[in-house]
Amino acid sequence: MTTTQHVRVAGTSYQRGRQYGSQAGARVRRSVEAYRETFAHYAGWDWATVRREAARFEAPVGEFRPAYLEEMRGIADGAGLDLTDVLAINVRTEVMYAAEARQALGEKARSPAECSAFARVPAPGQEGPALLGQNWDWLLHSAQTLVVLEVRPDDGPDFVTVVEAGLLAKTGMNAAGLGLVTNALVTEADTGEPGLPYHVLLRAILDCATVTEALKVLQARPRSSSANYLIAHASGAALDVEAAPGDFTRLYPLYPGDGLLLHTNHFLAPRTGRDLQVDLSLWSMPTSAVRLQRLRAATSTRTLDDFRALLADHADHPHSVCAHPDPADHPRVQAATIASVLMDLTARQLWLAAGNPCQVPYERLAIAL
């Protein structure tokens, strides 16, 4: 059963981190312990090796946004941990999907599926809300570490994110009307080379006021990991950006068709440019194909009620949009829908189902954006 803690923080980067770590300390420590075991399974690394690898990301993050390192330092201090422990869980994608790229011919590294996402925005001249949401599917331990993090920074828009305790950000929206949902991707180039980590970029997007600013963030410096960033705004602007590791030449945009953007866990955009990388996503997350088919079959989805029904879909169960554990999977890779999130960016409202949306009702969160 998924349980959620609502954490509210304000002030400077370090102060916010310290408040986050203090309020959610037990969950942050649980995140560290769970990933200690997870990294051992995926990468064959003990925690000392994980910390050593994570430390390689400190310089790229510090050069990009030193305030984020201060935020992580505050989380660590508040939770009674070391900065490198918190940095390690914030680069969990880089560790796990690098292991997948290295072991693509073996079964051990195959990962849990991660997310079915959508955006629906009105066409120019039309009325209607900008809607955004996703099912976040992940390892079962994260049901014990889920937090709603509501942030009032001293240097950017207020934002709220639904995230694993100790990580900077995941799905969310901000007071400027910008919202973000996301999907994991993996290519042969996901080798864990230091660059900007996935979850740091998610945090940076939630600091943006416009979709164009968010695109600039993704272009700012070389990225370490593949990922999909589905970004929308209350104004009706929306863009899906598939990213492979590397610089601005490895960003692949997708645009709404009839106001709708849909994405799961494999590349969809035509990829051109130098050094094209082999997409390992469907090997890694084969449930992605059918989940996308089910999303695309629901072409008439336009309201929040429509999307509630879509995110509870069980076609191809247990590998469905509403994902359930597969008893045939190794216990370390068993996964399910940990949280389902719906956002009305126009009204600045967010609904959360903490668990499978077929079983758990959505609750409108008491947030002030």
C-alpha positions in Angstrom: 0.0 0.0 0.0 1.3 3.4 -0.9 1.4 6.1 1.8 2.1 9.7 1.2 3.7 12.5 3.4 3.1 16.1 2.5 6.2 18.2 3.1 6.2 22.0 2.9 9.4 24.0 2.8 10.5 27.6 2.2 13.6 29.8 2.3 17.1 29.5 0.8 18.3 26.3 -0.9 20.0 24.9 2.1 17.1 25.9 4.4 14.6 24.2 2.2 16.7 21.1 2.0 17.2 20.9 5.7 13.4 21.3 6.3 12.8 18.5 3.7 15.3 16.2 5.2 14.0 16.8 8.8 10.3 16.4 8.0 10.8 13.3 5.7 14.0 11.9 7.4 12.6 8.4 7.9 11.5 8.2 4.2 14.8 9.6 2.9 16.8 7.1 4.9 14.4 4.3 3.6 15.2 5.6 0.0 18.9 5.3 0.6 18.6 1.8 2.1 16.3 0.6 -0.7 18.6 1.9 -3.4 21.6 0.3 -1.6 19.9 -3.0 -2.3 18.6 -2.1 -5.8 22.0 -0.9 -7.0 23.6 -4.1 -5.8 21.1 -6.0 -8.0 21.3 -3.8 -11.1 24.9 -2.8 -11.1 26.6 -5.3 -8.8 27.9 -2.4 -6.7 28.3 -2.1 -3.0 27.4 1.2 -1.4 31.0 2.4 -1.3 31.2 2.0 -5.0 27.9 3.7 -5.5 29.0 6.7 -3.5 32.3 6.9 -5.4 30.4 6.8 -8.7 27.8 9.4 -7.5 30.6 11.8 -6.4 31.6 12.1 -10.1 28.3 14.0 -10.7 29.0 16.6 -8.0 31.1 18.8 -10.3 28.6 18.9 -13.2 25.7 19.7 -10.9 27.7 22.3 -9.0 28.7 24.0 -12.3 25.1 24.0 -13.5 23.2 25.0 -10.4 25.3 25.2 -7.2 22.1 25.9 -5.3 20.9 22.3 -6.0 24.0 20.9 -4.3 23.2 23.1 -1.3 19.6 21.8 -1.4 20.9 18.2 -1.3 23.4 19.1 1.5 20.4 20.4 3.5 18.4 17.2 2.8 21.4 15.1 4.0 21.9 17.2 7.2 18.2 17.1 8.0 18.0 13.3 7.5 21.3 12.6 9.3 23.1 11.4 6.1 26.1 12.4 4.1 25.7 14.6 1.0 27.0 11.7 -1.2 24.2 9.4 0.1 21.6 12.0 -1.1 23.5 12.6 -4.3 23.6 8.8 -5.0 19.8 8.5 -4.9 19.4 11.6 -7.1 21.5 9.8 -9.7 19.7 6.5 -9.4 18.7 6.7 -13.0 22.3 7.1 -14.2 23.3 4.0 -12.1 20.4 1.8 -13.1 20.1 2.5 -16.8 23.8 2.5 -17.3 23.8 -1.0 -15.9 21.1 -1.8 -18.5 23.1 -0.4 -21.4 26.1 -2.4 -20.3 24.1 -5.7 -19.9 21.7 -5.4 -22.8 22.3 -9.0 -23.8 21.4 -10.4 -20.4 18.2 -10.7 -18.5 19.4 -9.4 -15.1 19.4 -5.7 -16.0 15.9 -5.6 -17.5 14.0 -2.9 -15.7 10.5 -2.1 -14.5 8.4 -0.1 -16.8 8.2 3.6 -15.9 5.2 5.7 -16.7 2.4 6.4 -19.1 2.0 10.2 -19.6 -0.3 12.6 -21.4 -1.0 16.3 -22.1 -4.2 17.8 -23.5 -4.1 21.5 -24.4 -6.7 23.8 -26.2 -6.0 24.8 -29.8 -5.4 28.6 -30.5 -8.7 30.4 -30.2 -10.4 27.6 -28.3 -11.4 27.5 -24.7 -10.6 24.8 -22.2 -8.1 23.8 -19.5 -4.5 22.6 -20.1 -4.4 19.1 -18.6 -1.4 17.0 -17.8 -0.8 13.8 -16.0 0.7 10.3 -15.7 0.9 7.0 -14.0 4.3 6.7 -12.3 5.3 3.0 -12.3 8.3 2.0 -10.3 9.8 -0.4 -7.9 7.6 -1.5 -5.0 9.8 0.0 -2.2 8.9 3.5 -3.5 5.4 3.1 -2.1 7.0 3.6 1.3 9.0 6.7 0.3 6.5 8.8 -1.7 6.2 12.5 -0.7 4.3 15.5 -1.9 6.9 18.2 -1.8 5.5 21.8 -1.8 8.2 24.4 -2.2 8.3 28.2 -1.7 11.8 29.2 -2.8 13.3 32.6 -2.4 14.6 32.7 -6.0 11.9 31.2 -8.3 8.3 30.2 -8.7 6.6 28.1 -6.0 6.1 24.5 -7.1 4.8 21.2 -6.0 6.2 17.8 -7.0 5.2 14.2 -6.3 8.6 12.5 -5.7 10.5 9.8 -3.9 11.9 11.1 -0.6 15.3 12.6 -0.9 15.1 13.3 -4.7 14.9 16.9 -5.9 11.8 16.5 -8.1 9.7 14.4 -10.4 6.2 15.1 -11.7 4.8 18.5 -10.8 3.7 22.0 -11.6 4.6 25.5 -10.6 2.9 28.9 -9.9 3.8 30.1 -13.3 1.4 27.6 -14.8 4.1 25.2 -16.1 3.7 21.5 -15.6 5.9 18.4 -16.1 5.4 14.7 -16.5 8.1 12.3 -17.6 9.2 8.9 -18.9 12.4 6.9 -18.6 14.2 6.0 -21.8 17.4 4.1 -22.4 19.9 3.9 -25.3 23.3 2.3 -25.8 24.8 5.6 -24.8 23.4 5.4 -21.3 26.8 4.5 -19.8 26.7 6.6 -16.7 29.2 9.2 -17.8 29.0 12.3 -15.6 26.8 15.1 -17.0 23.5 16.6 -15.8 21.5 13.9 -14.1 17.9 13.3 -15.0 16.3 14.3 -11.6 18.4 17.5 -11.5 17.0 18.4 -14.9 13.4 17.7 -13.7 14.0 20.1 -10.8 15.4 22.7 -13.1 12.4 22.5 -15.4 10.1 23.2 -12.4 12.1 26.4 -11.9 11.0 27.7 -15.4 8.2 30.0 -16.2 7.7 29.0 -19.9 8.0 25.9 -22.1 10.8 27.7 -24.1 12.8 28.3 -20.9 12.4 24.5 -20.1 13.8 23.7 -23.5 16.7 26.0 -22.9 17.4 24.1 -19.6 17.6 20.8 -21.5 20.0 22.4 -24.0 22.2 24.1 -21.3 24.8 21.4 -20.8 25.5 17.7 -21.7 23.0 15.3 -20.2 24.0 12.0 -18.7 20.8 10.0 -19.3 18.1 9.4 -21.8 14.6 10.6 -20.7 11.4 12.0 -22.0 10.2 15.4 -20.8 6.5 16.2 -21.5 6.1 19.9 -20.6 2.9 21.9 -20.8 1.7 25.4 -19.8 -1.6 26.9 -18.7 -1.3 29.2 -21.8 -1.8 26.1 -24.1 1.9 25.7 -25.0 3.0 22.1 -24.9 6.1 20.2 -26.1 7.4 16.7 -25.6 11.2 16.4 -25.7 12.9 13.0 -26.1 16.5 13.3 -24.9 19.5 11.0 -25.5 22.7 11.5 -23.6 24.8 14.4 -24.9 24.3 17.9 -26.0 21.6 19.9 -27.7 21.9 17.9 -30.9 20.4 14.9 -29.1 17.0 16.4 -28.3 14.0 15.2 -30.4 10.8 17.2 -30.1 7.2 15.9 -30.5 4.2 18.2 -31.0 0.5 17.9 -30.0 -1.8 16.4 -32.6 -5.4 17.7 -32.0 -4.1 19.1 -28.8 -3.0 15.7 -27.4 0.5 14.4 -26.5 1.0 10.8 -25.3 4.1 9.0 -24.3 5.3 5.8 -22.6 8.9 4.5 -22.5 10.4 4.4 -26.0 11.5 6.9 -28.6 8.8 8.1 -31.0 10.4 11.1 -32.8 12.5 10.7 -36.0 16.1 11.0 -34.8 18.6 12.7 -37.0 22.0 14.3 -36.3 25.3 13.0 -35.4 26.1 9.8 -33.6 22.6 8.3 -33.5 22.3 5.9 -30.6 20.5 2.6 -30.5 17.2 2.8 -28.6 17.2 0.0 -26.0 13.9 1.2 -24.5 11.7 -1.6 -25.8 14.2 -4.2 -24.9 14.4 -2.7 -21.4 10.7 -1.9 -21.0 8.7 -4.0 -23.4 5.4 -3.1 -21.8 5.8 0.4 -23.3 4.4 -0.6 -26.7 1.0 -1.8 -25.6 0.6 0.9 -23.1 1.1 3.5 -25.8 -1.4 1.6 -28.0 -4.0 1.8 -25.2 -3.4 5.6 -24.7 -3.7 6.2 -28.5 -6.9 4.2 -28.7 -8.6 6.6 -26.4 -8.6 9.5 -28.9 -11.7 11.1 -27.4 -10.2 11.7 -24.0 -10.6 15.4 -23.2 -11.7 15.7 -19.6 -10.2 14.8 -16.3 -12.8 12.1 -15.9 -11.8 10.7 -19.3 -8.1 10.6 -18.2 -9.0 9.0 -14.8 -10.6 6.1 -16.7 -7.7 5.9 -19.1 -5.1 5.7 -16.4 -7.0 2.8 -14.7 -7.0 0.7 -17.9 -6.1 -3.0 -17.4 -5.6 -4.2 -21.0 -2.6 -6.6 -21.1 -2.7 -6.9 -17.3 -0.4 -6.9 -15.3 1.7 -4.9 -17.9 -1.1 -2.4 -18.3 -1.4 1.4 -18.1 -2.5 0.7 -14.5 0.4 -1.5 -13.7 0.5 -4.3 -11.2 3.3 -6.6 -10.0 4.1 -9.5 -12.3 4.7 -12.5 -10.0 7.1 -14.0 -12.7 9.5 -11.1 -12.2 12.5 -11.2 -9.9 11.5 -9.5 -6.5 14.0 -6.7 -7.2 12.3 -5.7 -10.4 8.7 -6.2 -9.4 6.9 -2.9 -10.0 3.5 -1.3 -10.0 1.8 2.0 -10.4 3.0 3.8 -7.3 1.2 7.1 -8.0 -1.2 8.5 -10.5 -1.2 12.3 -11.0 -3.7 14.6 -12.7 -3.1 18.3 -13.1 -5.2 21.2 -14.3 -2.6 23.8 -15.1 -5.1 26.5 -15.8 -6.7 26.2 -12.4 -3.3 25.3 -10.7 -4.9 22.1 -9.2 -3.4 18.7 -8.7 -5.0 15.3 -7.9 -3.1 12.3 -6.6 -4.0 8.7 -6.3 -1.4 7.2 -4.1 -1.3 3.7 -5.6 -3.1 2.0 -8.4 -5.9 4.3 -9.7 -8.2 1.2 -10.1 -8.1 0.8 -6.3 -7.3 4.3 -4.8 -9.5 7.4 -5.3 -7.9 10.6 -6.5 -7.5 13.3 -3.9 -7.3 16.9 -4.7 -4.2 18.2 -2.9 -4.4 21.3 -0.7 -1.7 23.4 -2.4 -1.4 27.1 -2.9 0.2 28.0 -6.2 
